[in-house]
Amino acid sequence: MQRIRSILFDLLLAVWTGLFVPALAILWLFGSPEGGVRLASRLWARGVLMGLKLSVGLTYRERGRHNIPDGPCLIIANHQSTWETLAFLVLFPDVAMVAKQELLTVPVFSWFLRNSPMILIDRESGAKAIRKMVEESEAALAEGRSVLIFPEGTRKPTTAPIEFKRGVELLYAKLGRPVLPVALNSGHFWGPGRSCKRAGTISVSYLDPIPPGLGAREFTRRAVQLLEAERKSFWPQSA
């Protein structure tokens, strides 16, 4: 039954995405205004989350919203599923997401990535990618947009310990903004190793903010410690 519900969601996703093609054309005719593109992407993401709820029975709950800084900040989150790349468009309106350039091959979605705009980097270009990430993150923050990055770089199994890729500590040092760690257990319900999506409730935990000004090693140690402790705490409720 769960497999059938997952297939139903996939069909709903295709239809829902197709309905946004006319909106894409209208926005393009008007010069692809960033505000309009971001509004459309939020509406699309809300529809996807509603489709998950109705077809699969998959919802989410948030904890610790009082930890979200008042101004734009750097958001770091563990990465277990496609779910969070959609949900963050709803959880943090106008967020600037650091994403891999390979996503530009995805029809329709790639147009929204370019015109929102998100921070698209080629991970193979090394130092050049890091410079681009820092520059575009600074520009987004100056516009009042928080910046989201998945420090692990790619989706990880729920059992894998959290390890940061190179560049996150430099981004922290250069931006000089508070960091909001966000822990999720989405992989228990919609993970890369699962053949279908499971019903349940994904936990989204906003953890204690990390202030700017720490050394790179101390920042990484504290961030990993917070995310890893929360990741482990999810196991009894969703394993």
C-alpha positions as CSV (number, residue, x, y, z in Angstrom):
1,M,0.0,0.0,0.0
2,Q,2.8,2.4,0.8
3,R,4.4,1.8,-2.6
4,I,1.1,2.6,-4.3
5,R,0.8,5.8,-2.2
6,S,4.3,6.8,-3.3
7,I,3.5,6.3,-6.9
8,L,0.4,8.4,-6.5
9,F,2.6,11.2,-5.1
10,D,5.0,10.9,-8.0
11,L,2.0,11.4,-10.4
12,L,0.7,14.3,-8.4
13,L,4.2,15.9,-8.4
14,A,4.4,15.6,-12.2
15,V,1.0,17.2,-12.7
16,W,1.6,19.9,-10.1
17,T,4.9,20.8,-11.6
18,G,3.3,20.9,-15.1
19,L,0.7,23.4,-13.9
20,F,3.5,25.8,-13.1
21,V,4.8,25.9,-16.7
22,P,2.4,28.7,-17.7
23,A,3.4,30.7,-14.6
24,L,7.0,30.3,-15.7
25,A,6.2,31.6,-19.1
26,I,4.4,34.6,-17.7
27,L,7.3,35.4,-15.3
28,W,9.7,35.1,-18.2
29,L,7.7,37.6,-20.3
30,F,7.9,40.1,-17.4
31,G,11.7,39.7,-17.1
32,S,11.8,37.0,-14.4
33,P,11.4,39.3,-11.4
34,E,13.1,37.7,-8.4
35,G,10.2,38.4,-6.0
36,G,7.7,36.8,-8.4
37,V,10.0,33.8,-9.0
38,R,10.5,33.2,-5.3
39,L,6.7,33.5,-4.6
40,A,6.0,31.0,-7.3
41,S,8.6,28.6,-6.0
42,R,7.1,28.8,-2.5
43,L,3.6,28.1,-3.8
44,W,5.0,25.1,-5.7
45,A,6.8,23.8,-2.7
46,R,3.8,24.2,-0.4
47,G,1.8,22.2,-3.0
48,V,4.4,19.5,-3.0
49,L,4.3,19.2,0.8
50,M,0.5,19.1,0.8
51,G,0.7,16.4,-1.9
52,L,3.0,14.4,0.4
53,K,0.6,14.8,3.3
54,L,-2.5,13.8,1.3
55,S,-1.1,10.9,-0.7
56,V,1.7,9.4,1.4
57,G,0.7,10.6,4.9
58,L,4.0,12.3,5.4
59,T,4.0,15.6,7.4
60,Y,6.5,17.5,9.6
61,R,6.8,19.3,12.9
62,E,9.1,22.1,13.9
63,R,10.9,22.5,17.3
64,G,12.9,25.4,18.6
65,R,11.7,28.2,16.4
66,H,12.7,30.6,19.2
67,N,16.3,29.9,18.2
68,I,15.9,31.5,14.8
69,P,17.9,34.8,14.7
70,D,15.9,38.0,14.1
71,G,18.0,39.0,11.0
72,P,19.4,37.1,8.1
73,C,21.8,34.3,9.1
74,L,23.8,31.3,7.8
75,I,21.7,28.2,8.1
76,I,23.4,24.8,8.2
77,A,21.5,21.5,8.0
78,N,22.2,17.8,7.8
79,H,21.1,16.3,4.5
80,Q,19.2,13.0,4.3
81,S,16.6,13.5,1.6
82,T,15.1,15.5,-1.3
83,W,12.5,16.6,1.2
84,E,14.5,19.4,2.8
85,T,15.5,21.0,-0.5
86,L,11.7,21.5,-1.0
87,A,10.7,22.3,2.6
88,F,13.3,25.0,3.2
89,L,11.6,27.1,0.5
90,V,8.6,27.1,2.8
91,L,10.3,27.2,6.2
92,F,12.5,30.2,5.2
93,P,10.9,32.4,2.6
94,D,13.4,34.1,0.3
95,V,16.2,31.8,1.4
96,A,19.3,31.6,-0.8
97,M,20.3,28.0,-1.0
98,V,23.8,26.8,-1.9
99,A,23.1,24.1,-4.5
100,K,25.2,22.0,-6.8
101,Q,25.2,23.0,-10.4
102,E,24.1,19.5,-11.6
103,L,20.6,20.5,-10.5
104,L,20.4,22.7,-13.6
105,T,19.7,19.6,-15.6
106,V,16.3,19.2,-13.9
107,P,13.5,20.7,-16.2
108,V,11.5,23.6,-14.7
109,F,13.2,23.4,-11.3
110,S,16.4,24.6,-12.9
111,W,14.7,27.7,-14.1
112,F,13.6,28.6,-10.6
113,L,17.1,27.9,-9.3
114,R,18.6,30.4,-11.7
115,N,16.0,33.1,-11.3
116,S,15.3,33.0,-7.5
117,P,18.3,33.2,-7.6
118,M,20.0,30.4,-5.7
119,I,23.8,30.0,-5.2
120,L,24.9,27.5,-7.7
121,I,28.4,26.1,-7.5
122,D,30.5,23.6,-9.5
123,R,32.1,21.5,-6.8
124,E,34.8,20.4,-9.2
125,S,36.2,23.9,-9.6
126,G,37.7,24.0,-6.1
127,A,38.8,27.4,-4.8
128,K,36.9,29.1,-7.6
129,A,33.6,27.5,-6.3
130,I,34.4,28.6,-2.8
131,R,35.0,32.2,-3.9
132,K,31.7,32.3,-5.8
133,M,29.9,30.8,-2.8
134,V,31.2,33.5,-0.5
135,E,30.6,36.4,-2.9
136,E,27.0,35.4,-3.7
137,S,26.3,34.6,0.0
138,E,27.4,38.1,1.0
139,A,25.2,39.6,-1.7
140,A,22.2,37.5,-0.5
141,L,22.7,38.6,3.1
142,A,23.0,42.2,2.0
143,E,19.5,41.8,0.4
144,G,18.1,40.5,3.7
145,R,18.1,36.8,2.6
146,S,19.4,34.0,4.9
147,V,21.8,31.6,3.3
148,L,21.3,27.8,3.5
149,I,24.0,25.3,3.0
150,F,24.2,21.5,3.5
151,P,27.7,21.1,4.9
152,E,27.8,17.4,4.2
153,G,27.6,18.2,0.5
154,T,25.2,15.4,-0.5
155,R,22.5,13.2,1.0
156,K,23.7,10.8,3.7
157,P,22.2,7.6,5.2
158,T,20.4,8.2,8.5
159,T,23.1,6.0,10.2
160,A,26.1,8.0,8.8
161,P,27.8,10.4,11.3
162,I,27.8,14.0,10.3
163,E,31.0,15.2,8.6
164,F,31.4,18.6,7.0
165,K,32.9,19.1,3.5
166,R,35.6,21.8,2.9
167,G,34.5,25.4,2.6
168,V,31.8,25.7,5.3
169,E,34.2,27.0,7.9
170,L,35.5,29.6,5.4
171,L,31.9,30.7,4.6
172,Y,31.3,31.1,8.4
173,A,34.5,33.2,8.8
174,K,33.8,35.5,5.9
175,L,30.1,36.1,6.5
176,G,30.4,37.1,10.1
177,R,26.8,36.2,10.9
178,P,25.2,33.9,13.5
179,V,24.7,30.3,12.3
180,L,21.5,28.4,12.8
181,P,22.0,24.6,12.9
182,V,19.0,22.7,11.7
183,A,18.7,18.9,12.3
184,L,16.3,16.7,10.4
185,N,15.4,13.1,10.3
186,S,13.8,13.1,6.8
187,G,15.9,10.1,5.6
188,H,13.8,7.8,7.8
189,F,10.8,8.5,5.6
190,W,12.2,9.6,2.2
191,G,15.8,8.6,2.0
192,P,18.0,7.8,-1.0
193,G,18.2,4.2,-0.1
194,R,14.4,3.7,0.2
195,S,12.3,2.3,-2.6
196,C,9.2,4.3,-1.4
197,K,8.2,7.1,0.9
198,R,6.9,6.3,4.3
199,A,4.0,7.9,6.3
200,G,5.0,9.7,9.4
201,T,6.2,13.0,10.8
202,I,9.6,14.5,10.0
203,S,11.2,16.4,12.8
204,V,12.8,19.8,12.1
205,S,14.9,21.0,15.0
206,Y,16.2,24.5,15.2
207,L,19.2,24.3,17.5
208,D,21.1,26.8,19.6
209,P,22.6,29.5,17.3
210,I,26.4,29.6,17.0
211,P,27.8,33.2,17.3
212,P,30.2,34.7,14.8
213,G,33.8,35.1,15.5
214,L,34.9,31.6,16.6
215,G,37.9,30.0,15.1
216,A,37.3,27.6,12.2
217,R,38.1,24.5,14.2
218,E,35.9,25.5,17.2
219,F,33.0,26.4,14.9
220,T,33.2,23.1,13.1
221,R,33.5,21.2,16.4
222,R,30.5,22.9,17.9
223,A,28.3,22.7,14.8
224,V,29.0,19.0,14.3
225,Q,28.4,18.3,18.0
226,L,25.0,20.0,18.0
227,L,23.8,18.3,14.8
228,E,25.2,14.9,15.7
229,A,23.6,14.9,19.1
230,E,20.2,15.8,17.6
231,R,20.6,13.2,14.8
232,K,21.1,10.5,17.4
233,S,18.2,11.6,19.5
234,F,15.8,11.0,16.5
235,W,16.5,7.2,16.4
236,P,14.0,6.1,19.1
237,Q,11.1,7.9,17.5
238,S,11.7,7.1,13.9
239,A,13.9,4.0,13.5
